[in-house]
Amino acid sequence: MISHATVSELAEAAGAVNRLLAAGRVAPREIVSLPLSAVGEAHRMLERGELRGRRVVVRP
C-alpha cells in the first residue's frame, strides 16, 4: 500500500515507473492537449476523475 511505503520504497517504485516510461512500455490511452488558459479546467477534469489513463499537455 503506497500510504505505508517508506521514502526508499517510494523512490524505488518511482525509478521502476520511470524506466518503464523511458522504454515506452507504459503509455496513456489518450493525450488531452489544452491551452494554458485552460489550466483551471484541466484541474477540474482531474478532480472529476475524467483524466484516468490520460496525459494532459498544457501548451502556451
Rosetta blueprint (number, residue, H / E / L):
1 M L
2 I H
3 S H
4 H H
5 A L
6 T L
7 V H
8 S H
9 E H
10 L H
11 A H
12 E H
13 A H
14 A H
15 G H
16 A H
17 V H
18 N H
19 R H
20 L H
21 L H
22 A H
23 A L
24 G L
25 R L
26 V L
27 A L
28 P L
29 R L
30 E E
31 I E
32 V E
33 S E
34 L E
35 P E
36 L H
37 S H
38 A H
39 V H
40 G H
41 E H
42 A H
43 H H
44 R H
45 M H
46 L H
47 E H
48 R L
49 G L
50 E L
51 L L
52 R L
53 G L
54 R E
55 R E
56 V E
57 V E
58 V E
59 R E
60 P L
